[in-house]
Amino acid sequence: MLAQIGYDRDAVVRYAQTWAMGRNPRFPNFDHMGGDCTNFASQCIFAGCGVMNPTPVTGWYCNGLGSRSASWSGVEFLFTFLTFNNSVGPYAEIAAPETLLPGDLVQLGDESGHFYHTPVVLSVEDGEVLVAAHTFDALLRPLSTYSFEQLRCLHIVGARSWKTV
């Protein structure tokens, strides 16, 4: 049976502040394999919920470079997992930029609809969204300083875990 668990936005922000300019040795580094941004975003989400979804192929997990889901490190795969997940792990809904909270995600895209970058929201101050990211490491970078054609905002609603009886 599934149970709702909390999503600790403060833990997400603390994790992002700790590791935005470095790499946590517990997780693989994808800087030289297409980019580390979504891997970092997944690590931040995991810091906020503490549960992965180990389902082969369609889950969301990382136990090392050779044991991970595509959704852990791929922009589009993470979007699909978060917005369609009805099982264990975090889940999200598409949101308007003005509703973003710390611990949410933004995804940047080009004019063709290809999304290529996943920063983590750290705060919103006077209407400016401040983010942390990997690949091009950033901490408290204003979202407005990025060049992008499309913006997709993901509000992390919560997470689920198996309830032990």
N, C-alpha and C positions, 0 to 999 in steps of 0.2 A: 504494500500500500504506500502511495506517495504522500509525503507531508511537506507543507510549505516551510521553508527555513528563511531566516533573515538574510538580507544583503547589507553588509556593513560598509557603507560608503566612506566612512572615516578610515577604515582599514585599506580600502582601495587607494585613497589619496596618500596615506602613509607609505604604502608599498611603492607607488609611482614616484613619490619624492625620493625614496631611498634608492631606487634602481633606474631612474630615468637616464642618468648620465653614466651608468655602468651596466654590468651584466651579472645577473644572479647565476652562480655556477650550478645551481640545481637544475637549470633548464638549458636546452641547446640554444646556440646563438645562430640566427639565420642571416646575419649581416651579409655574408658572402654567398647566400643561396636565395637571392631574390628580395631580401629585406627582413627585418626583425620586428616591424611595427605591430603586426597582429599577434605574434608570439608574446610580445610585451603586454598588449592589451588583454590577452587571455590570462597572463600571469596576474595582472591587476584584478581582473574579475574573480579569479580563483582566490586571491587574497580576501576578497569581499564575501565569498560564499563558502569556501572550503570544501566544495564537492565537485567532482568531475563526472562526466557521463562516459563510462567505459565501453559503450556499444560499438562494436567494430564498424568501420566505414562511416556511419552516420552520427557517432557520438562526439564528445568534446573532451579530449584528454591528452596528457603528455607525460609519459614515463621515461622519456629519453628520445634521442634522435630517431631511433628505429622503432619506437613504440609510441606513436602519436596519431591523432586524427587530423585530417585535412582542415577541419574547422578550427583547430588550435592555432594554426599559423597562416591560413589563407583568408584574405579579406572577404571574398564572396561566400566562402564556406562558413565563416564565422557568422556573417549576416544571416545566412539560411538557417544555421543551427539555432541561433538566438531567437529568431522570429517565428520559427516553427516548432521549437522544442516543447513537447507536452510530457516529457519524462523527467528523469533525473538531471540536475544541473541548472544553470542559470537560464533565464528566458527574458526576452525583451520585446518592446514594441517600437514601431517607428514613431518618432516624436517631432514636434516643431522645435526649432532652435531655441526659442524663448522659454521652453519648458525644461531645458537640460539642467541636470543636477550633477554635483560631483559624483564620480563613479560611472557616469554614462559614457557613451562612445560617440564619436563622429567619424564618418567615413567620407573621404574626399574622392571625387571622380572627375573624369574628363568629359568633353562635350559628347562623346559617343555613348556615355553611360557606363564606362569601365571604371570601377572603383578600385583604388590602388593604395590607399593609406588609411590607417586606423589609429588616430590619436585618442587618448583618454582624457575626459574632462576632469580638471582639478578644481576649478571654481568658475563662477560667473560673477564678474564685478563691473557694475555700471553698464550692463549689457554686453560686455566683452567676455567671450568664452576663453579661458586659459587652459591649455592642454599640456600633457606630457606625452612623449613619443620616443620610439627607437627608430633605427635606420639612420635618420638624420636626427640625432638625439636632441630632445627639447624638454625643458622644464619650465612651466609657467609661460609658455609661448602663446601669445594672442593668436587665436584662430584666424583673425583678419590678416595676419602676415603671411598666410599660406596662399599659394596660387592654385585655384581649382575652379572648375566649371560647375560641378554639382556637389551638393552636400547632403549626406544622409545621416540623420541623427537617430541614435538608438538609446532609448530609456530602458535601463535594466529594471525590470519590474520586481524580480525576486529570484528565488531558486527553490528547487525541490530536492528532497532526499528520500530514500526508502525509509519508511517508518518501521522500526522494529516492534514486534508485538510481544 
